[in-house]
Amino acid sequence: LYEVIVTDDAADAATEQLLLTQFPWATYTAGPQKGPAANRNHGASLATGQWLVFTDDDCLPDAQWLQAYADAIELHPDCKAFEGAILPDDWALLKKDMAECPVNTEGGCFWSANIMVAHSLFQELGGFDEQFTIAAQEDQDLQWRIQQQHDIVFVQQATVVHPVRKKQWRKSLQTCHIRAKNHEQYCRKIAVVSNNIFVPQQHYANSIRYQSRVCFQQLRLGHIGHASIALYTVLRFYLPQYLQSLLR
């Protein structure tokens, strides 16, 4: 047995109407309008089962998705967290400039488009950290906290298909510094929990090197859009922060 809970952060009633007319057996709830982490936590708070399985509103799960996870529970009775495969709906489009899609074919990502966590463990850890207000690092943060106590098993047969989208270049430029701040917040949090010292200068230097590699890799592929976003992230956020850290 299973239950389906749709927690909806949209500003209109389209999703609610769709469920009422075509999927009346699903539970609809309005989201808290505080970002994806808070929205998922809200849905989880209404769940009554022993396991929580998360996917996104744009994903299409395989017909045997839940059965594959159920089989994995039988095979790994002591495991409390699993992740499934995420496949793009168009591999060719994914190779184009400004195309994006989370792809997880071998595990190790724990992206929230396809994960399963024991309800008790999710509650124990406090769910997703709602300080991450955009879809960036909030699932890696949960992954890291789980892995301090438990292994995460990859279930190849538990598959969802995720659409490939062409990002809007201007919008990507506007949000890249926010993603950079999210990544810094994630690294700071891990350092604190691990009783380590977060060294801003080192963090910014490493991020500059990483984004520079991304820029050159994308240029070699002829992806001017992707390359320019990586370069802009360095110039807009990491380099100024690095210079400030040197002056402190």
Phi, psi and omega in degrees: 000149178210163175233149178246122179243123177252111177257123197244114178266006182290157182272350180244180186259015185298316181294317179299317179294321179298315180294319181297323185271326186246336182225061184294344180281348179275151178268123178259140173214140176286136180283170184277357178061040180233020179105168186296325180296312179294325180294316178294319178299322179296315178298318181296328181294340180266349184285148181244352184278175180280340183233144175248125177243124184251140167213172182259163186291343180259006182264151177243104180290149173295154182299332181258019184304304182291326179295322178297319177293320178299319178296322180294324177298320179294321181285331183231071187296339181266354182280142182243001180209136181225157171226147180250177181281143174238120183242144177284153178277352181208096182296324181294315180297327182299336181278353183278157177297140178070009175274144179216148176188130174290127180237126180226099183251348184230359181088176179093356183263316182056043177283138190292354174293346181196081177220159175224133182226139174300134183303319182296320179292319179301316179293320180300321182275352181082015177069205177287145178283114185284359173290339174275101190269354174237171181280079178197116176077348182294327178279327175294326176297315178295319178303312182298318181293322177296317185290349172289342183237328190220156170280155175246127184261133176272131181245099185300324186282344179273092192246140167233151177255129183248135180291143172273133181236148172269117181290149173279123186302312182296318180294323179296321177297322183290333185255353186295324180289331176293319177295323178296320178294322177299317180296320178296318178300318179298313181294321177297318182296315179298320180298317181295313182295328181274005182059035176251167178262125176282123181254101184306315183302315179294318180299313182293322179296316178296320180292323176298315179298316181297310182295328177293319176297317178300317180301311181292322178297317181290326176296320179297331178275355183080017182266085184294321181298308179300318182296318182292328178292318177297317179295318180297323178299319177296311186287326185278328188232299191292316181295313176301320179294322178296316179296321178296321180295329178290330184274348182283000000 
